[in-house]
Amino acid sequence: MTERNIPAANALSRLYDITRVLRSPAGCPWDKDQTPLSVRRDLMEEAFEAIDAITQGDAAHVKEELGDLVFNALLVTSMYEQQEAFSLEDMLTEIGDKLIRRHPHVFKDSAGASEMTEPVKDSGAVLNQWDRIKENVEGRRGDSVLDSVPEGFPPLLKAYKMLSKAEKKHFMWESSEDALLKVQEELDEVADAVNEVSAARTAGEPAQPGASAEGDFQPRADGSDAKTQKPFTVSGGSPVLDKAQLHLEEEIGDALLAFVNYARSLGVDASVALDRANRKFYRRFTHVEKRMAETGTPMDDAHLEDMLCFWREAKKSGK
């Protein structure tokens, strides 16, 4: 074991003391109002912001975002401590014990030493040993390898983790090219499901002027802009349309899962990639809003080309 880093331990203790003051009767109204359930989204958002900072390679930003993440973790810990469920010491001791137990190739007195069945020479061997320790030493073996994926994970992250677990049981495509072919197959099925919904709409609604056989956007009877309509709705007004819409939803879900698997085969976590895309869209769209306001141009269909011009301007500037 390495020597303790006293300054770091003191800084952690100070931060936790600050957290407990914020939660005290004389503390901050917002912090006192929070519960473990209410700060779930904050915890998740701070994690993604830290990931984004790491991706950008900005060390100062990483330091800030990791600090926010640690604070939120300590905030939740303080709540459970107030409930007398567990303390900060309990939490830190447990994670320390777990790390020692799951790294018997590093800590020779580890309780996980019984699972050192092969030389640990690379990350793959470490992960295989990690799973054996979880199952055989910690008794976390479930009916399925997928049972260890938390039910409350965001869907994209859950998909990534389930596919990764399945791969450990050798249930995977042989190549990323095969995974891409599956994506294309699923997109074809989405297109078929779209046609089903269009056919159900056509059968259930009288044709309107300008309606197309392909089920494109139709003009409203009141003459309002057709583009403000959504092409499909879940409650379509008939069992046939509802069934078709739910089938479309199912096929889109299959396509998303296939794409998550394709991204994973390329070493990309789709949830992280989408988070980056969301942030990029925010930067560029807010630039469009600002520039449109500066020029006094309304954001409507008649000025779509202006908006696209400002979007390209944001993209060119590196936003």
QUIQUI-V547029 format. One record per residue. N is the residue number from 0. PSI is psi in degrees with one decimal (NA if undefined). NEAR is the number of other ideal C-beta (glycine too) atoms within 8 Angstrom. D_FIRST is the distance of its C-alpha to the first C-alpha in Angstrom with 2 decimals. Layout:
BEGIN
N_PSI_NEAR_D_FIRST, N_PSI_NEAR_D_FIRST
END
This chain:
BEGIN
0_141.0_1_0.00, 1_161.5_3_3.80, 2_152.2_3_6.67, 3_142.8_5_8.89, 4_91.0_6_11.84, 5_-45.9_6_14.54, 6_-41.2_6_17.51, 7_-41.3_7_16.38, 8_-40.2_9_15.69, 9_-39.4_8_19.10, 10_-39.9_8_20.75, 11_-42.9_8_19.67, 12_-40.6_8_20.96, 13_-43.7_8_24.12, 14_-39.6_11_24.79, 15_-36.2_12_24.54, 16_-41.0_8_26.87, 17_-43.1_8_29.25, 18_-43.6_13_29.19, 19_-33.5_10_30.12, 20_-42.3_9_32.87, 21_-30.9_11_34.27, 22_-4.4_12_34.48, 23_166.3_8_36.00, 24_-31.4_4_39.79, 25_11.3_4_40.27, 26_-152.7_9_38.14, 27_131.0_6_39.12, 28_-40.7_5_41.70, 29_-50.7_6_40.14, 30_-37.5_11_36.60, 31_-28.4_11_38.10, 32_-18.8_6_40.17, 33_153.7_9_37.35, 34_165.7_6_36.08, 35_-36.1_8_33.33, 36_-37.2_5_36.17, 37_-23.4_7_37.69, 38_8.5_12_34.62, 39_-46.8_8_33.85, 40_-39.5_6_35.77, 41_-42.6_8_34.17, 42_-43.4_12_30.69, 43_-43.1_9_31.94, 44_-40.3_8_33.77, 45_-36.0_12_30.86, 46_-43.9_9_28.77, 47_-35.5_10_31.67, 48_-36.3_11_32.16, 49_-42.1_13_28.57, 50_-43.1_10_29.17, 51_-41.1_12_32.45, 52_-40.2_12_30.99, 53_-42.0_8_28.42, 54_-38.3_8_31.37, 55_-15.5_7_33.40, 56_24.7_5_30.76, 57_99.7_7_31.22, 58_-39.7_6_27.95, 59_-39.2_6_29.51, 60_-39.1_9_30.72, 61_-45.0_11_27.42, 62_-45.1_8_25.80, 63_-47.7_9_28.64, 64_-36.7_13_28.62, 65_-35.5_9_24.90, 66_-43.4_8_25.41, 67_-40.3_11_28.33, 68_-44.2_13_26.39, 69_-41.8_9_23.58, 70_-45.4_10_26.40, 71_-37.2_12_28.20, 72_-40.8_9_25.20, 73_-34.1_12_24.81, 74_-45.2_14_28.59, 75_-41.0_11_28.63, 76_-41.5_13_25.84, 77_-32.8_13_27.96, 78_-45.2_12_30.94, 79_-30.7_10_29.35, 80_-39.7_12_28.12, 81_-29.9_7_31.77, 82_-3.3_6_32.85, 83_30.9_4_30.43, 84_-46.6_5_29.08, 85_163.5_7_25.39, 86_172.1_7_23.48, 87_-40.6_10_21.01, 88_-42.0_6_18.42, 89_-46.2_8_19.44, 90_-46.4_10_19.16, 91_-37.7_8_15.73, 92_-41.3_8_14.38, 93_-44.1_8_16.25, 94_-35.6_8_15.09, 95_-46.0_8_11.36, 96_-39.8_8_12.35, 97_-41.3_8_14.54, 98_-40.3_8_12.22, 99_-43.7_11_10.04, 100_-37.5_13_13.53, 101_2.5_12_15.05, 102_59.1_10_12.69, 103_-19.8_15_13.03, 104_-12.0_7_13.55, 105_-45.5_5_9.96, 106_104.6_7_8.29, 107_-22.4_5_10.75, 108_19.0_5_11.07, 109_143.4_12_12.05, 110_-12.0_7_15.46, 111_7.1_13_16.68, 112_-25.2_9_16.74, 113_-18.9_6_20.49, 114_11.6_11_21.21, 115_72.2_10_20.06, 116_-7.2_5_23.77, 117_154.8_7_23.81, 118_136.5_4_21.92, 119_95.7_9_19.77, 120_-14.8_4_21.30, 121_176.6_6_22.07, 122_-34.9_5_21.74, 123_-42.4_6_24.54, 124_-36.3_11_22.85, 125_-46.1_10_19.72, 126_-38.2_8_22.12, 127_-43.3_9_24.12, 128_-40.2_17_21.19, 129_-47.0_9_20.15, 130_-38.6_9_23.73, 131_-39.9_11_23.92, 132_-43.0_14_20.94, 133_-42.6_11_22.65, 134_-47.3_10_25.91, 135_-31.0_10_25.25, 136_-43.5_12_22.18, 137_-7.4_8_22.61, 138_36.1_6_26.40, 139_21.9_7_27.10, 140_125.6_5_29.85, 141_-178.6_8_32.97, 142_-29.4_3_36.54, 143_150.8_5_35.92, 144_-21.6_9_33.06, 145_-13.2_9_34.33, 146_-19.0_7_33.74, 147_-7.1_8_30.14, 148_119.0_10_31.54, 149_135.9_5_32.00, 150_-31.5_4_35.70, 151_5.9_3_35.46, 152_145.6_9_34.13, 153_145.2_7_36.59, 154_-44.2_6_38.93, 155_-43.0_11_37.91, 156_-39.8_10_34.19, 157_-41.8_11_35.08, 158_-45.7_13_37.26, 159_-46.2_13_34.57, 160_-40.9_10_32.04, 161_-42.5_10_34.74, 162_-37.4_13_35.89, 163_-40.7_9_32.38, 164_-41.7_12_32.01, 165_-35.9_11_35.47, 166_-33.2_9_34.60, 167_-20.6_8_31.86, 168_17.2_7_34.83, 169_23.7_5_36.69, 170_92.3_5_39.06, 171_162.5_8_39.51, 172_152.4_9_42.02, 173_-25.6_4_42.03, 174_164.1_7_42.05, 175_-27.8_9_41.94, 176_-40.7_6_45.70, 177_-38.6_9_46.24, 178_-36.8_13_44.23, 179_-38.2_9_46.49, 180_-36.4_8_49.57, 181_-38.5_12_48.44, 182_-45.8_12_48.20, 183_-38.3_8_51.73, 184_-43.4_9_52.97, 185_-36.1_13_51.62, 186_-35.2_9_53.21, 187_-38.8_8_56.51, 188_-32.4_11_56.21, 189_-44.5_12_55.57, 190_-40.5_8_58.76, 191_-40.5_9_60.67, 192_-35.6_14_59.43, 193_-42.4_10_60.53, 194_-34.6_9_63.96, 195_-44.1_11_64.06, 196_-42.5_15_63.46, 197_-41.8_10_66.08, 198_-39.0_10_68.54, 199_-37.7_15_67.94, 200_-43.9_12_68.58, 201_-38.9_11_71.70, 202_-28.5_7_73.02, 203_-9.5_10_72.34, 204_141.9_7_73.57, 205_143.5_3_76.87, 206_142.3_5_76.70, 207_157.8_9_76.70, 208_130.2_4_78.13, 209_-2.4_7_75.80, 210_145.2_8_73.66, 211_156.3_6_72.48, 212_-21.6_4_72.25, 213_-2.1_5_68.62, 214_32.8_12_67.68, 215_176.9_7_66.93, 216_137.0_7_66.80, 217_146.3_9_70.15, 218_145.7_9_72.02, 219_154.2_9_72.26, 220_-27.2_5_75.62, 221_2.3_4_75.52, 222_4.3_5_75.19, 223_166.8_6_71.72, 224_123.4_6_69.31, 225_-28.0_10_68.33, 226_-11.5_6_64.91, 227_-10.3_5_63.86, 228_152.2_8_64.09, 229_140.4_4_61.36, 230_-30.5_6_62.64, 231_152.8_9_61.29, 232_150.6_6_60.50, 233_-44.3_8_58.86, 234_86.1_5_61.80, 235_-5.8_13_64.54, 236_-3.6_5_67.31, 237_147.7_8_67.89, 238_-35.8_5_66.06, 239_-44.8_9_66.50, 240_-40.3_13_64.93, 241_-42.4_11_62.06, 242_-41.9_9_61.32, 243_-40.2_14_61.44, 244_-42.2_14_59.14, 245_-33.9_9_56.54, 246_-39.9_11_56.78, 247_-43.5_14_56.15, 248_-42.3_9_53.08, 249_-44.8_9_51.82, 250_-36.2_13_52.45, 251_-39.0_10_50.74, 252_-42.8_8_47.68, 253_-40.8_10_47.78, 254_-40.8_13_48.12, 255_-42.8_10_45.15, 256_-42.1_10_42.99, 257_-37.9_13_44.25, 258_-36.7_11_43.47, 259_-40.7_13_39.90, 260_-39.7_13_39.55, 261_-45.8_13_41.15, 262_-42.4_11_38.86, 263_-37.4_13_35.81, 264_-19.3_11_37.18, 265_5.0_7_37.14, 266_22.1_4_33.53, 267_130.4_8_34.67, 268_114.6_9_33.74, 269_-32.9_13_37.18, 270_-38.4_10_35.97, 271_-42.2_11_34.20, 272_-41.5_10_37.26, 273_-36.8_9_39.63, 274_-42.7_11_37.76, 275_-41.6_10_38.18, 276_-38.9_8_41.83, 277_-44.5_8_42.41, 278_-38.3_9_41.14, 279_-42.1_9_43.30, 280_-40.5_8_46.30, 281_-47.7_8_45.81, 282_-44.0_10_45.81, 283_-39.0_12_48.88, 284_-39.3_9_50.85, 285_-29.5_8_50.42, 286_-42.7_14_51.64, 287_-46.5_13_54.67, 288_-44.3_9_55.33, 289_-45.5_8_55.16, 290_-36.2_10_57.45, 291_-40.1_14_59.92, 292_-39.7_7_60.14, 293_-35.4_6_60.68, 294_-2.7_7_63.59, 295_26.3_4_65.02, 296_127.4_7_64.90, 297_146.5_6_64.54, 298_90.0_8_61.91, 299_178.3_6_64.26, 300_-32.6_6_65.49, 301_-17.4_5_68.03, 302_29.4_11_65.35, 303_-40.1_8_62.80, 304_-35.4_6_63.27, 305_-42.5_10_62.47, 306_-42.0_11_59.22, 307_-35.6_8_58.34, 308_-44.4_8_59.20, 309_-31.8_12_56.77, 310_-46.3_12_54.12, 311_-34.3_8_54.58, 312_-44.0_10_54.44, 313_-41.6_12_51.02, 314_-42.1_9_49.80, 315_-31.6_6_51.14, 316_-4.5_7_49.41, 317_8.7_4_46.02, 318_NA_8_45.63
END
